[in-house]
Amino acid sequence: MTLRLLYGFHAVGARLRAAPQTVRELLLDAARHDARMRQLRERAEQAGVAVQAVAAARLDALVAERRHQGVVARVEALAQPTSLDGVLDAAGPQPLLLGLDGITDPHNLGAILRSADAAGVHAVFAPKDRAVGLTAAAAKVASGAADSVPYLMVTNMARALAGLRERGVRVIGAAGEAQCSVYQADLTGPCALVLGAEGSGLRRLVREGCDLLVRIPMLGSVESLNVSVAAGVCLFEAVRQRQAAAPGPG
């Protein structure tokens, strides 16, 4: 079985809480003896995870981006849905999905996954040829959300959107020139929000595959938001609408 690296307190701690049996080895900076490190070590040992204290140089060699906080784990991949159809089959009557077109920065992806987890998104999907994969850097920024939110790579984004529409999912794309505000759109039913990279936006075929285009009102001098910020705005407008539409007690 192929193992991958997971690093940082949040990402590794979340995996130890959610699926400790998938953590094959935990490497900790031997020079750190603070309370946070002790707590992580104790949690791992209680779960039966093999723990090694190693030199920081070894951790630096494993992780090209050195902000590992002295914590690196070798983990198994978690079992997650492998297709959008599988996600929809398990999601219930009101799925909420997030599509990303042209997002290549792992830090943006990690921040988006964290927002997606908080908003109850059932899956995030992106095209194989225009997207960053689920790298260790993205997983660190996601702070555990990379394990809780399926991240699917689709062969063709336009075909994926067409398939969602065939299954009754409304596809809503974000575009700065759209006439409709995201606050005016109905986000309460089965819905897939689709965002493009800052600057380039959605590609033509992806844009044409949307049922509706919406914009985030911009009141200042900047023309666009970072895509991770835009994703948070759109997702939590969907959360607000869905909670408002939910039947009350009694």
C-alpha positions as CSV (number, residue, x, y, z in Angstrom):
1,M,0.0,0.0,0.0
2,T,1.3,3.4,-1.0
3,L,1.9,5.8,1.9
4,R,2.0,9.6,1.8
5,L,3.4,12.2,4.0
6,L,1.2,14.4,6.3
7,Y,2.8,17.1,8.4
8,G,2.0,19.8,10.9
9,F,0.2,19.6,14.2
10,H,-3.3,20.2,12.9
11,A,-3.2,17.8,9.9
12,V,-1.5,15.0,11.8
13,G,-3.6,15.6,15.0
14,A,-6.8,15.4,13.0
15,R,-5.8,12.1,11.4
16,L,-4.9,10.6,14.8
17,R,-8.4,11.6,16.1
18,A,-10.3,10.4,13.0
19,A,-8.4,7.3,11.8
20,P,-5.4,6.5,14.0
21,Q,-5.1,3.0,12.4
22,T,-4.0,4.7,9.1
23,V,-1.0,6.4,10.7
24,R,1.9,4.0,10.1
25,E,4.7,6.1,11.6
26,L,5.1,9.4,13.3
27,L,8.4,11.3,13.2
28,L,8.8,14.1,15.8
29,D,11.6,16.7,16.2
30,A,13.8,15.3,19.0
31,A,14.7,18.8,20.1
32,R,11.1,19.8,20.9
33,H,9.8,19.0,24.4
34,D,7.0,21.5,24.8
35,A,3.5,20.6,26.0
36,R,2.0,20.6,22.5
37,M,4.6,18.0,21.3
38,R,4.1,15.9,24.4
39,Q,0.4,15.8,24.0
40,L,0.7,14.7,20.4
41,R,3.2,12.0,21.3
42,E,0.9,10.7,24.1
43,R,-2.1,10.6,21.7
44,A,-0.1,8.7,19.2
45,E,1.2,6.2,21.7
46,Q,-2.2,5.6,23.2
47,A,-3.4,4.8,19.6
48,G,-0.6,2.3,19.1
49,V,1.2,4.4,16.5
50,A,5.0,4.0,16.2
51,V,6.7,7.2,17.2
52,Q,10.3,8.1,16.5
53,A,12.2,11.2,17.7
54,V,14.5,12.3,14.9
55,A,16.8,15.3,14.0
56,A,15.1,18.3,12.5
57,A,17.3,17.9,9.4
58,R,15.7,14.5,8.7
59,L,12.3,16.1,8.7
60,D,13.5,19.0,6.5
61,A,14.8,16.4,4.0
62,L,11.4,14.6,3.9
63,V,9.3,17.8,3.5
64,A,10.6,20.3,1.0
65,E,8.5,23.1,2.5
66,R,10.1,23.3,6.0
67,R,7.1,24.6,8.0
68,H,6.4,21.1,9.3
69,Q,6.4,22.2,12.9
70,G,8.6,19.2,13.8
71,V,5.7,16.8,13.0
72,V,5.7,14.4,10.0
73,A,3.6,11.2,9.6
74,R,3.5,8.5,7.1
75,V,-0.1,7.6,6.5
76,E,-2.4,5.5,4.4
77,A,-4.9,7.1,2.1
78,L,-8.4,7.2,3.5
79,A,-11.2,5.4,1.7
80,Q,-13.3,8.1,0.0
81,P,-15.8,8.2,-3.0
82,T,-14.0,7.9,-6.3
83,S,-16.7,9.5,-8.5
84,L,-19.2,12.3,-8.4
85,D,-22.0,9.8,-8.9
86,G,-20.7,8.0,-5.7
87,V,-20.8,11.3,-3.8
88,L,-24.3,12.1,-5.0
89,D,-25.5,8.6,-4.1
90,A,-24.4,9.1,-0.5
91,A,-25.1,12.7,0.0
92,G,-28.9,12.7,0.5
93,P,-31.5,15.0,-1.1
94,Q,-29.6,18.3,-1.0
95,P,-26.0,17.8,-2.0
96,L,-23.6,20.8,-1.9
97,L,-20.5,20.4,-4.1
98,L,-17.7,22.8,-5.0
99,G,-15.9,22.8,-8.4
100,L,-12.5,24.4,-8.9
101,D,-11.4,25.3,-12.4
102,G,-7.7,26.2,-12.8
103,I,-6.7,26.3,-9.1
104,T,-3.0,25.4,-9.0
105,D,-1.7,26.8,-5.7
106,P,-1.7,24.2,-2.9
107,H,-2.2,26.8,-0.2
108,N,-5.4,28.0,-1.9
109,L,-6.6,24.4,-2.2
110,G,-5.9,23.7,1.5
111,A,-7.7,26.9,2.5
112,I,-10.7,26.0,0.3
113,L,-10.9,22.5,1.7
114,R,-10.9,23.9,5.2
115,S,-13.9,26.2,4.3
116,A,-15.6,23.3,2.5
117,D,-15.4,21.1,5.5
118,A,-16.8,23.9,7.7
119,A,-19.7,24.5,5.2
120,G,-20.6,20.8,5.0
121,V,-19.6,20.4,1.4
122,H,-20.0,16.8,0.2
123,A,-17.1,16.9,-2.2
124,V,-14.7,19.3,-4.0
125,F,-13.8,18.4,-7.6
126,A,-11.3,19.8,-10.2
127,P,-10.0,18.8,-13.7
128,K,-7.0,16.6,-13.8
129,D,-5.2,18.9,-16.3
130,R,-5.7,22.2,-14.6
131,A,-5.5,21.7,-10.9
132,V,-3.1,21.0,-8.1
133,G,-3.2,17.6,-6.5
134,L,-3.7,16.9,-2.9
135,T,-0.1,17.6,-1.9
136,A,1.3,17.5,1.6
137,A,1.4,21.3,1.6
138,A,-2.3,21.5,0.7
139,A,-3.1,18.9,3.4
140,K,-1.2,21.0,6.0
141,V,-3.1,24.2,5.2
142,A,-6.4,22.2,5.2
143,S,-5.8,21.3,8.9
144,G,-7.5,17.9,8.7
145,A,-10.1,18.8,6.1
146,A,-8.2,17.0,3.4
147,D,-9.3,13.8,5.2
148,S,-12.9,14.8,5.7
149,V,-13.8,16.3,2.3
150,P,-13.4,14.1,-0.8
151,Y,-11.2,15.9,-3.4
152,L,-12.0,14.3,-6.8
153,M,-10.1,14.9,-10.1
154,V,-12.3,14.6,-13.2
155,T,-11.1,14.0,-16.7
156,N,-13.3,16.7,-18.3
157,M,-14.8,19.5,-16.3
158,A,-17.5,20.4,-18.8
159,R,-18.7,16.8,-19.0
160,A,-18.6,16.5,-15.2
161,L,-20.9,19.5,-15.0
162,A,-23.2,18.1,-17.6
163,G,-23.4,14.9,-15.6
164,L,-24.3,16.8,-12.4
165,R,-27.1,18.7,-14.3
166,E,-28.5,15.4,-15.6
167,R,-28.8,14.2,-11.9
168,G,-30.7,17.4,-10.9
169,V,-27.8,19.4,-9.5
170,R,-28.0,23.1,-10.3
171,V,-24.5,24.4,-11.4
172,I,-23.7,27.9,-10.4
173,G,-20.5,29.5,-11.6
174,A,-18.8,32.6,-10.1
175,A,-17.9,35.3,-12.6
176,G,-17.1,39.0,-11.9
177,E,-19.2,40.2,-14.9
178,A,-22.4,38.3,-13.9
179,Q,-25.6,40.3,-13.5
180,C,-26.9,38.2,-10.6
181,S,-25.4,38.6,-7.1
182,V,-24.6,35.4,-5.1
183,Y,-26.9,36.8,-2.5
184,Q,-29.8,36.9,-5.0
185,A,-29.3,33.3,-6.3
186,D,-31.2,30.4,-4.8
187,L,-28.6,28.0,-3.3
188,T,-31.0,25.9,-1.2
189,G,-31.4,22.9,-3.4
190,P,-29.0,20.4,-4.9
191,C,-26.2,22.7,-6.0
192,A,-22.6,22.8,-7.3
193,L,-20.7,26.1,-7.0
194,V,-17.9,26.5,-9.5
195,L,-15.0,28.9,-9.1
196,G,-12.1,29.7,-11.4
197,A,-8.6,31.1,-10.6
198,E,-8.3,34.7,-9.7
199,G,-7.6,36.7,-12.9
200,S,-8.4,34.0,-15.5
201,G,-11.7,32.9,-14.1
202,L,-13.8,30.1,-15.5
203,R,-12.9,28.7,-18.9
204,R,-15.5,29.1,-21.7
205,L,-16.8,25.6,-21.8
206,V,-17.0,25.5,-18.0
207,R,-18.9,28.8,-18.0
208,E,-21.3,27.5,-20.7
209,G,-21.9,24.4,-18.5
210,C,-23.4,26.5,-15.7
211,D,-27.1,27.1,-15.2
212,L,-26.4,30.5,-13.7
213,L,-23.5,32.9,-13.2
214,V,-23.2,34.9,-10.1
215,R,-20.9,37.6,-8.7
216,I,-19.7,38.7,-5.3
217,P,-20.5,42.4,-5.0
218,M,-17.2,44.4,-4.8
219,L,-17.5,47.8,-3.1
220,G,-13.9,48.8,-3.0
221,S,-11.2,49.5,-5.5
222,V,-10.0,45.8,-6.0
223,E,-11.6,43.9,-8.8
224,S,-11.5,40.4,-7.4
225,L,-10.9,38.3,-4.3
226,N,-8.5,35.5,-3.7
227,V,-10.2,32.3,-4.8
228,S,-10.1,30.8,-1.3
229,V,-11.8,33.9,0.1
230,A,-14.4,33.8,-2.7
231,A,-15.1,30.2,-2.0
232,G,-15.7,30.9,1.6
233,V,-18.1,33.8,0.8
234,C,-20.1,31.7,-1.7
235,L,-20.2,28.6,0.5
236,F,-21.4,30.3,3.6
237,E,-24.1,32.2,1.7
238,A,-25.3,28.7,0.7
239,V,-25.1,27.6,4.4
240,R,-27.1,30.7,5.4
241,Q,-29.8,30.1,2.9
242,R,-30.1,26.4,3.7
243,Q,-30.4,27.0,7.4
244,A,-33.0,29.7,6.8
245,A,-35.0,27.4,4.6
246,A,-34.8,24.4,7.0
247,P,-38.0,23.6,8.9
248,G,-38.0,24.8,12.4
249,P,-38.7,22.6,15.5
250,G,-42.2,21.4,15.9
